[in-house]
Amino acid sequence: MAALSPRLRKRLDAAVEKLAARPVTSDGGICRIAVDDETFVELHAPGGTVTAEDAIRCGCLLAPACVHRAAAAALAPIADDTPALAPSDAPDQPSPPSPDEADATAPPAEPTEARTAPPPTSEPTSSAPPTSEPTSSAPPTSAPTTLPFTSSAPTTLPLTGSAPTTPPQAAAAEALWQAAVLVLDAGVDGAGAVLQAGLLRAAHTARLVALPRPAAAAIRTVNGLRAARAAEPGHRTAELADALAELLATAYGLRRPGTPDGHAALRGTARRAYAPGGSLRLYGLFTEPVLTSTGHAGVVTWTADAAGRLYTVPDVAPGGPARARNAGDRAVRMGDTALTHRDLARAGLVVSGATVSADGRLGAGRSVRAAAAAGADWTEEPLAALWSVPVAHQVARALAAGAAKATRATGEDLLFLDATLTGVAREAGGDCLLAECDGLTVRLTAADDHPELAHRENLALLATAPGTRVRAIARLVPAGHPRAALLAVRLPTGRHDLGLDRLQRQDVPPASPLPEPAPGPVGPTPSAPLHILRRRTEQVVVAGRRALTHAAPARPHTTARHTTAPHTATPDTALLRRAGLSTAAELLDAMRRSAAERGRDGFGRLVSADTDAFARAWLATARYLDEASTALCREAWRT
């Protein structure tokens, strides 16, 4: 991409869109895209990934400095690196990545060639950033054509621990910050192939110097941008905003002085170490489908031992919704057991020679032996003990784990609820179930809205049975009211995994008279209007800095004789102040001012906007939203 002329760079996004509609064939590790009847772009990927820049070849007259090669590289999905193996795992039986690990980066490696999969065939240290620092808003002068990178060579760079951040790591964090600032300034609408390539290049550099956490956030951001620009049905602006906030937060924190332990947390851990787990007696809980932003799909089956510790058995690999829908019928890759993931969710497993990561993920090496065993119902021990923990304690545990960025893999964000369905609530994003649980009205939402998964359809069927008593497993959704994503339920007809099993009418009992409401409050007080602030931050992600320039509050300005008074507050800030959220109002005002402010040079001409200051204002707002949402969630669940 560095070889492209400025004229061709301007045409790159259109070239990507055009190339995406052209015929694609694959034969013998070569992916061939027809530019026209006589010209082809070839991606040589013998191992399934492009590993060198010259592996992308074009037959046009302008090659190799043509737009077609760059468009093919930008169009190809980002290849994921090989997951870490558990002790004694065979090379031909790697342990599949967990839902989070599918978004993570590989261990840092010595410099290698780039990898790109060919196209398919038909957290800052404080909430208020400091004063402005100079930055450049010019796009990167060069960018790699393919990412990410991987190598089997051992690395000498620190992977974990509290070692101080090295100068190369600080420089990589600075590059990530600058690339992310440009993306935020442009928004989804303006973050085309050139800006994405700049961010991928910075992510590659971060991987090489052992910054897995910000590098993974950068990859998630690029995948989110691609999904948004392609209008993919599974795209969520909130998820892209979270990924961008994570990227900016970690990069910003690593750019500034801090404690070794603080910087170690910001750098993250590249590998999840496995340790011998001995012999385990596990009981199946449920299976959930997985669809990640990195192009991975599959299932994760959750199990528990007699003490209530959760273990996961994942089967996640490159693929799409069809793999997530069908992977439940695949055999569990562990020992000689013939159980499928659907079977394991209702049965048991005896494992000897187990290898277990710190987050409970089970390894699948040659030394592991496993055999099917009897399971337990959710109403029987030892599984029934999971529902004996007070809901308030479960929510407090989930929020604490969320602050430590350790929720999805460990299962700390899972809630085990006994509830009575009471009706349905209409929301902009889709209907949700209402249920009474421990004197609270809880909103149970679909865990995934993808149309090829069963969540939304099952939720609609359950809504026709008010008064039904259910035992459920859900995932906490932090909000200003009790809210959780429903994953599995136990009905009179049995247990059902709501992402995989499609409920039938006979599975759902007829509507029953609703019980008398419990005394005392049955829900939270009206939530604070934080949605105003969240909507503005997400608008910036979509449209960039210009989304706020038309509504920036004016500052007092001084002339030679007097200072004029500022304009009145915007309706948004006025509403926030009336709700007692003065800090939120000030952050929104600051974000709008930084979006609109432009200085002048010595000749009185307008200069470029300070995109760095705007990014810090946006990041401070995003971090405030996180903290405020957590506080409101605690209050709503009465923890």
Order of alpha helices (4+ residues) and beta strands (2+ residues): alpha-beta-beta-beta-beta-alpha-alpha-alpha-alpha-alpha-alpha-beta-beta-beta-alpha-alpha-beta-beta-alpha-beta-beta-beta-alpha-beta-beta-beta-alpha-alpha-alpha-alpha-alpha
